[in-house]
Amino acid sequence: MRKMTKRSAVVASAVAVAVVGAGAAWAAWSLTGTGDTTAAAGKAAQLEVKGVSTTPLVPGATSDVTVTVTNPNQFPVLVKSINFSDFKSNKEKCEGNNIEQVTSAKFPAGTTVAPGGSAPITYAGSIRMIGGAADACQEAKFSFKTAVSAESAAS
């Protein structure tokens, strides 16, 4: 048997390291995976609306109405319209039809209500008492339904 020289030992060691390294590299497998994932959309909650006229009603004149919109949702909403209906009076002989919504009143566009927040919206000149309102309507308190239309303002 032949005696191994230093050079032969270095070469043999290098070959051994290369073979072991190649084996280790061969043993390191690449892996991937796929699967199905689901996401569930939430449900929008109804906005809460409260309002009050800010100026007294008198025959033939308009009144501003301030509506406070509360958004219980987790996303902002943009208020698009406010409509009033079902006018009622607390006084006998003063019918609810003595006041009406002014459909030509300019809607204050661009009101966004933050998630979980509230925003007052003053709708100028939006209701009026008719010119021939009954005398019994003096000091009457009127109530009416307020419907707010809005859409998601999430970006």
C-alpha positions as CSV (number, residue, x, y, z in Angstrom):
1,M,0.0,0.0,0.0
2,R,1.2,3.4,-0.9
3,K,1.8,6.1,1.6
4,M,-0.6,9.1,1.4
5,T,1.1,12.4,0.9
6,K,0.0,15.7,2.2
7,R,-1.2,16.7,-1.1
8,S,-3.2,13.4,-1.6
9,A,-4.7,13.9,1.9
10,V,-5.9,17.4,1.0
11,V,-7.4,16.3,-2.3
12,A,-9.1,13.3,-0.6
13,S,-10.5,15.6,2.1
14,A,-11.8,18.1,-0.5
15,V,-13.5,15.3,-2.5
16,A,-15.0,13.9,0.7
17,V,-16.4,17.4,1.7
18,A,-17.7,17.9,-1.9
19,V,-19.5,14.5,-1.9
20,V,-21.0,15.0,1.6
21,G,-22.0,18.6,0.7
22,A,-23.7,17.3,-2.5
23,G,-25.5,14.7,-0.6
24,A,-26.7,17.3,1.9
25,A,-27.8,19.6,-0.9
26,W,-29.6,16.7,-2.5
27,A,-31.3,15.9,0.8
28,A,-32.6,19.5,1.2
29,W,-35.9,19.2,-0.6
30,S,-37.9,22.2,-1.9
31,L,-41.5,22.2,-0.8
32,T,-44.6,24.1,-1.7
33,G,-48.2,23.9,-0.7
34,T,-51.7,25.1,-1.7
35,G,-55.0,25.1,0.0
36,D,-58.4,26.9,0.3
37,T,-58.9,30.0,2.4
38,T,-62.2,31.7,3.3
39,A,-63.2,35.2,4.4
40,A,-66.6,36.3,5.6
41,A,-68.0,39.7,4.9
42,G,-69.7,41.5,7.8
43,K,-73.2,43.0,7.7
44,A,-73.9,46.7,7.7
45,A,-75.8,48.1,10.7
46,Q,-78.5,50.6,10.3
47,L,-77.6,54.3,10.9
48,E,-79.2,56.0,13.9
49,V,-80.9,59.3,13.1
50,K,-82.2,62.1,15.4
51,G,-83.2,65.5,14.3
52,V,-84.6,68.8,15.4
53,S,-85.7,72.0,13.6
54,T,-83.5,74.8,14.5
55,T,-85.8,77.7,13.6
56,P,-89.5,78.2,14.4
57,L,-92.1,77.3,11.8
58,V,-94.3,80.2,10.7
59,P,-96.8,80.2,7.8
60,G,-95.0,80.4,4.4
61,A,-91.5,80.2,5.8
62,T,-88.9,77.5,5.8
63,S,-87.0,76.1,8.7
64,D,-83.6,74.5,9.0
65,V,-83.4,70.9,10.4
66,T,-80.3,69.6,12.1
67,V,-80.0,65.8,11.8
68,T,-77.4,63.9,13.8
69,V,-76.4,60.7,12.1
70,T,-74.6,58.0,14.2
71,N,-72.7,55.3,12.4
72,P,-72.3,52.0,14.4
73,N,-70.4,50.4,11.5
74,Q,-66.6,49.7,11.3
75,F,-66.3,51.7,8.1
76,P,-67.0,55.4,7.3
77,V,-70.3,56.3,5.5
78,L,-71.1,59.2,3.1
79,V,-74.5,60.6,3.6
80,K,-76.2,61.0,0.2
81,S,-79.7,62.3,1.1
82,I,-82.2,63.1,3.9
83,N,-85.9,62.8,3.4
84,F,-88.8,63.7,5.7
85,S,-92.3,62.1,5.8
86,D,-95.3,61.2,7.9
87,F,-95.7,64.7,9.4
88,K,-97.9,64.8,12.6
89,S,-98.9,67.5,15.0
90,N,-99.6,67.3,18.7
91,K,-102.5,69.7,18.5
92,E,-106.1,69.0,17.5
93,K,-107.2,70.7,14.3
94,C,-103.6,71.2,13.2
95,E,-103.0,68.4,10.7
96,G,-99.5,67.2,9.8
97,N,-100.0,68.4,6.2
98,N,-99.6,72.0,7.5
99,I,-95.8,71.4,7.1
100,E,-93.9,69.8,4.2
101,Q,-90.4,69.0,3.0
102,V,-88.9,71.6,0.7
103,T,-87.6,69.4,-2.1
104,S,-85.7,72.3,-3.7
105,A,-83.6,72.9,-0.6
106,K,-79.9,72.4,-1.3
107,F,-78.7,69.2,0.3
108,P,-75.4,69.7,2.3
109,A,-73.4,67.2,0.3
110,G,-70.1,65.7,1.4
111,T,-70.8,64.7,5.0
112,T,-68.9,61.6,6.0
113,V,-69.5,59.9,9.3
114,A,-66.5,58.1,10.8
115,P,-66.8,54.5,12.0
116,G,-68.4,54.5,15.4
117,G,-68.9,58.2,15.2
118,S,-71.7,60.8,14.9
119,A,-72.0,63.9,12.7
120,P,-74.6,66.7,12.8
121,I,-75.9,67.8,9.4
122,T,-77.8,71.0,9.1
123,Y,-80.2,70.9,6.2
124,A,-81.0,74.5,5.6
125,G,-84.5,75.5,4.6
126,S,-85.6,71.9,4.3
127,I,-89.1,72.1,5.8
128,R,-91.8,74.7,5.6
129,M,-95.1,75.6,7.1
130,I,-97.7,76.1,4.3
131,G,-98.9,79.6,3.7
132,G,-102.5,78.9,4.8
133,A,-101.6,76.9,7.9
134,A,-104.5,76.5,10.4
135,D,-104.6,78.9,13.3
136,A,-104.6,75.9,15.6
137,C,-101.0,75.2,14.5
138,Q,-99.7,78.1,16.7
139,E,-97.2,76.6,19.2
140,A,-97.8,73.1,17.8
141,K,-95.0,70.5,18.0
142,F,-94.6,68.5,14.8
143,S,-93.0,65.1,14.5
144,F,-91.9,63.4,11.3
145,K,-89.9,60.4,10.1
146,T,-86.4,61.1,8.9
147,A,-84.8,58.8,6.4
148,V,-81.1,59.0,5.6
149,S,-79.5,57.4,2.6
150,A,-75.8,56.7,2.8
151,E,-73.1,54.6,1.2
152,S,-69.8,53.1,2.3
153,A,-67.0,55.7,2.1
154,A,-64.2,53.2,2.7
155,S,-61.3,53.5,0.3
